[in-house]
Amino acid sequence: MMFANLQKRARALKTELVALYYAARDPRTPWYARLVMLATLAYAASPIDLIPDFIPVLGYLDDLILVPAGIALSIRLVPAEVMREARQRAATTPVSRRANWLVGGLVLVLWLLALAWMGRLGWAWWQSRP
């Protein structure tokens, strides 16, 4: 009984994520909603967490709070009509594998850019030392 309920919720969450993907591609979606969606999806797909998963209880707490909160905020920022159409499309049209690779590649590029920027700051700091 409980396992079936968890499976149902997981399917609903997957449908919402696909709907957010379609909503992000809609030109009527505001830029700030897209930014929140991108940050949420990047954090969810990222191997780097604010609190590492090996810390008991707290390690998974950020995933259980931040990701759903980001999804909820994204849904609230998208116009209702756009979200309704995106949910209909998500229920009937699966996301292609190409889109999954595209999103994964985008997350990878963003992390590489962030690491390069941090490396550049570290190098500048190292060079400015007496």
N, C-alpha and C positions, 0 to 999 in steps of 0.2 A: 504493500500500500504506500509506504513512505517513498520507496524507490521509484514507483510509478509517478508519484507527484514530483519528485526531483527531475525525472526525465521530461515530464511535461513542461516544467519551468525552464529547463535547459533548452528545449526546442523553441519556447516562446522567446527566450533571450537571443537565441541565434536568429530568429526571424526579425527581432527588433534591430539587431546589428546589421542585418542585410538591408532593412528598411532605412537605417541611418546612412548606409552606403549610397542607396539610391537618392535619398534626400540631399546628401552632400553634392551630388552631381546635378541637382536641379538648380537652374539659375535664379529661382525665387528664394533660395535659402540665403540668409544674410552671411556675410563673411565671418562675423564673430561666432556664429553657430558652427561654421565649417572649422574654424580654429579650435573650438572646444572639442568637436568630434575628432579632429586629427590628433590632438593631445591625448584624448581618452584612448583612442585606438592604438596610438604609439606606445602609451604606457602599458596597455593590456598586452600588446605583442612584444614588448621589450623584455629582454632577459635581465635588465637592471631594474631593481625595485628601490623604493625609498627605504624600506625596512627589509633586509635580506630574509629569504624564506627559511633559513636554517634557525632563526631565532624562534623558540617555541611560542605558539599562539600569536604573538605580535607579527611574525613573519607573513602570515596569511591574512592578517587583519586589514592591512592596507589594500590587498586585492579584493577583499570582501566589502570594503567601504568605498574606496576611491573609484574603482571601475564602475560599479553600479551608480554612484553619484554622478560621475561624468556622463554616463549614458542618460540618466534622468535629466540632467541639465541640458544635454544636447537635444533631447526630445522636446523640452520646454521652449528652447530657443528657435526651433524650426516652426514655421507657420503651420497651423492645424491642417489646412487643405493640402499642403505639400506632404506632411507626414501621413495623412490618410491615403494619398495616392501612392506614396512610397511603400506603405504597408500592403496595399493591394498588389503592387508589383512584386514585392518580396514574397508574398504568398503564392504567386503564380510563376515567377521567373527566378530560377536560381542564379547566383553570381557565378560567372565563368571562372575557370581556373586561372585564366590570364589576369583577371582582376585580383585574385589572391596573391599572385606573384608580384603584381604591380604594387600592391599595398605593402607587402613584405620588403620589396626593394626600396620603396620610399622610406620605410622605417629604418632600414639599414643605412641608407644615405644620410638621413637626419642624424643618426647616432655617430656616423663617421665625421660629419661636419662638426658636431658638438665636441667630439674628441680632438679633432684638429684645432678647433678654437681654443680648447683648454690647453692643448700642447703649446700652442703659440703664446698664450698668456704665461704659461710656466717658463717657456724659453725666454721671454722678455724679462720676466722676474729674475731668472738665473743670470742673465747678462747684466742686469742693473745692480747686482750685488757688488759691494766693494771688494 
